[in-house]
Amino acid sequence: MNRRTLFTMSRHVALASILAVSSLLAPLVISAAEPVAARAEQPMRDPWVPPEARKHSQSAPVEGAALRAEVERKLRRAFDDADVGRTGAVTRQQANAAGLGFVARHFDEIDRQRSGTVRFDDVRRFLVERGARLD
């Protein structure tokens, strides 16, 4: 065999090798170029709140006066829960322990009589003075 024949044969072998490798890689290249569709086997969930602790509202959204009344009811419920002695008033420690941080932080401003306790009406008055619209 002469050099030219050897050169031609080596080109064919090289070309065959390239074709073989490219045929193996082609599915990978094609699949990488196609967009991957996101599939959710389960609905997306908030990772910080366990499903059993979530509350789902079935009612229509509340607006206007109804919303303000609902806010006041929730504030009243939280205040009443903080009033462990059922006296109608809470101390700074009770407010803090019940998660009423706003009341605890502004306790001295709310407690104008310096009695060491605040009533819900005092908290309500303080909020209204600061611009809250409650019914």
C-alpha angles and dihedrals in degrees: 000000000000127000094259093056091048091049092050092048093049089050090053092048091049092048091048090051092050091049092049093050093044091051088055093048097041096085090051093050093046094047091048091053094052117085114250113234113224112235121192114202088188130022116270112264136194104260093211099056118058113229093243091056095052119103116210117201115218094184127095118264114275122232141180119352092359090056092049091049091050091050091051091048091052092048090049091049091050090047092049090049089053091052095083093167091052090230095133091248137076134212124226090258093051091049091049093047091050094052096254092136094159091056092045093049093048096035096121092051092048094045097067093162091054091229095140091243135075129208125217090253089058091052091046092050090049092051093048090049088055093053104271114147107217127165 
